[in-house]
Amino acid sequence: MQRKKVSRTKPDKINVGIIGTGIGQAHFEGYSALPNVNVVGLVDVDPKRAKLIAEKWKVRHAFTNHEDLLALRNLDAVSVGVPNWLHASIAMDALRAGKHVICEKPMAHSLEDGERLYKAAKRAKTKFMMAYNNRFRGDSQLLKRYIDGGELGDIYFGRCVWTRRSGIPGAGGWFTTKKLSGGGPLIDIGVHALDLGWWLMGGPKPVIRQLVGVHLSDARRMAAHGQARHDGHRRRRRRAYPLRERRGDHA
Ligand SMILES: NC(=O)c1ccc[n+]([C@@H]2O[C@H](COP(=O)([O-])OP(=O)(O)OC[C@H]3O[C@@H](n4cnc5c(N)ncnc54)[C@H](O)[C@@H]3O)[C@@H](O)[C@H]2O)c1
């Protein structure tokens, strides 16, 4: 007997909701540019703001509690763009409600919350994604293609640097209150820089989990190890390609 093919129809549109309407506005812009995405609801604890932004975006549902959004029957996914200390709990609520989640960085404001969220995302049947938007920049995508194609050889060292040039957002508020934000520059733009470097290098497994407080002699040993590998690489390269070839001087 011939088996009947069961066709799984994809929904025409993905219905998303946005929780937090600060950076949430950037998520809204992104979703609005996609023909297969509907922003069906938003949440902000500030009722005036929730109403105002919903009118501005022409979004049907405006809530002041994320649980009301998660209760919408046809909701597929949410963006979590609330202050840092709320990321993990709200993202976990959304996963429990069976929604796909894009969560703003940092993943959480403490290691414990980050680990709890990681486990919840692993268990969930839906997708969880951190909003590491820098991976999708044109230069990052191009560099990734070069690296994955082997054009830059074996990458064994990376250095991540980022300079904030446009002041401190929300000075005096949750952003600069360590108890609420979870940290300083590292947890702000540092996580973007580290993620980009780690992703470009193909996601190597971390062997050193804490760099802050590394003893100077360890740092020297690590640097010496990196230098030795670098020197070895240069020696091998010199042997393989005589100078004329390396310069591309074949005339
Ligand atoms: N990916 C990026 O480059 C990028 C850029 C900016 C901010 N962020 C991240 O986005 C998050 C939000 O930053 P922001 O600049 O928008 O902060 P913000 O303080 O300007 O805005 C946060 C909004 O969330 C609302 N809110 C607070 N608690 C809420 C709750 N329980 N439910 C619903 N809404 C709630 C606030 O009323 C406010 O409108 C932060 O974690 C930040 O690190 C990421």
PDBQT file of the ligand as one rigid body, heavy atoms in Angstrom, charges set to zero:
ROOT
HETATM    1  N1  LIG A 301      21.556  44.452  20.678  1.00  0.00    +0.000 N 
HETATM    2  C1  LIG A 301      21.890  45.697  20.929  1.00  0.00    +0.000 C 
HETATM    3  O1  LIG A 301      22.779  46.246  20.296  1.00  0.00    +0.000 OA
HETATM    4  C2  LIG A 301      21.185  46.438  22.026  1.00  0.00    +0.000 A 
HETATM    5  C3  LIG A 301      21.067  47.831  21.966  1.00  0.00    +0.000 A 
HETATM    6  C4  LIG A 301      20.399  48.472  23.005  1.00  0.00    +0.000 A 
HETATM    7  C5  LIG A 301      19.897  47.761  24.096  1.00  0.00    +0.000 A 
HETATM    8  N2  LIG A 301      20.058  46.402  24.124  1.00  0.00    +0.000 N 
HETATM    9  C6  LIG A 301      19.533  45.611  25.261  1.00  0.00    +0.000 C 
HETATM   10  O2  LIG A 301      18.113  45.725  25.295  1.00  0.00    +0.000 OA
HETATM   11  C7  LIG A 301      17.659  45.726  26.622  1.00  0.00    +0.000 C 
HETATM   12  C8  LIG A 301      16.773  46.937  26.827  1.00  0.00    +0.000 C 
HETATM   13  O3  LIG A 301      17.550  48.104  26.652  1.00  0.00    +0.000 OA
HETATM   14  P1  LIG A 301      16.858  49.483  26.333  1.00  0.00    +0.000 P 
HETATM   15  O4  LIG A 301      17.952  50.398  25.945  1.00  0.00    +0.000 OA
HETATM   16  O5  LIG A 301      15.728  49.290  25.413  1.00  0.00    +0.000 OA
HETATM   17  O6  LIG A 301      16.320  49.867  27.803  1.00  0.00    +0.000 OA
HETATM   18  P2  LIG A 301      15.218  50.955  28.162  1.00  0.00    +0.000 P 
HETATM   19  O7  LIG A 301      15.258  51.088  29.637  1.00  0.00    +0.000 OA
HETATM   20  O8  LIG A 301      15.399  52.163  27.297  1.00  0.00    +0.000 OA
HETATM   21  O9  LIG A 301      13.833  50.288  27.697  1.00  0.00    +0.000 OA
HETATM   22  C9  LIG A 301      13.325  49.167  28.323  1.00  0.00    +0.000 C 
HETATM   23  C10 LIG A 301      11.795  49.206  28.218  1.00  0.00    +0.000 C 
HETATM   24  O10 LIG A 301      11.286  48.033  28.841  1.00  0.00    +0.000 OA
HETATM   25  C11 LIG A 301      10.194  48.414  29.663  1.00  0.00    +0.000 C 
HETATM   26  N3  LIG A 301      10.048  47.404  30.705  1.00  0.00    +0.000 N 
HETATM   27  C12 LIG A 301      10.656  47.331  31.907  1.00  0.00    +0.000 A 
HETATM   28  N4  LIG A 301      10.238  46.238  32.584  1.00  0.00    +0.000 NA
HETATM   29  C13 LIG A 301       9.361  45.602  31.789  1.00  0.00    +0.000 A 
HETATM   30  C14 LIG A 301       8.591  44.423  31.917  1.00  0.00    +0.000 A 
HETATM   31  N5  LIG A 301       8.652  43.655  33.008  1.00  0.00    +0.000 N 
HETATM   32  N6  LIG A 301       7.784  44.071  30.887  1.00  0.00    +0.000 NA
HETATM   33  C15 LIG A 301       7.688  44.826  29.787  1.00  0.00    +0.000 A 
HETATM   34  N7  LIG A 301       8.383  45.966  29.603  1.00  0.00    +0.000 NA
HETATM   35  C16 LIG A 301       9.222  46.345  30.588  1.00  0.00    +0.000 A 
HETATM   36  C17 LIG A 301      10.520  49.787  30.171  1.00  0.00    +0.000 C 
HETATM   37  O11 LIG A 301       9.347  50.484  30.581  1.00  0.00    +0.000 OA
HETATM   38  C18 LIG A 301      11.177  50.406  28.930  1.00  0.00    +0.000 C 
HETATM   39  O12 LIG A 301      10.228  51.029  28.083  1.00  0.00    +0.000 OA
HETATM   40  C19 LIG A 301      18.896  45.729  27.514  1.00  0.00    +0.000 C 
HETATM   41  O13 LIG A 301      19.086  44.451  28.025  1.00  0.00    +0.000 OA
HETATM   42  C20 LIG A 301      20.033  46.119  26.607  1.00  0.00    +0.000 C 
HETATM   43  O14 LIG A 301      21.237  45.483  26.960  1.00  0.00    +0.000 OA
HETATM   44  C21 LIG A 301      20.673  45.734  23.114  1.00  0.00    +0.000 A 
ENDROOT
TORSDOF 0
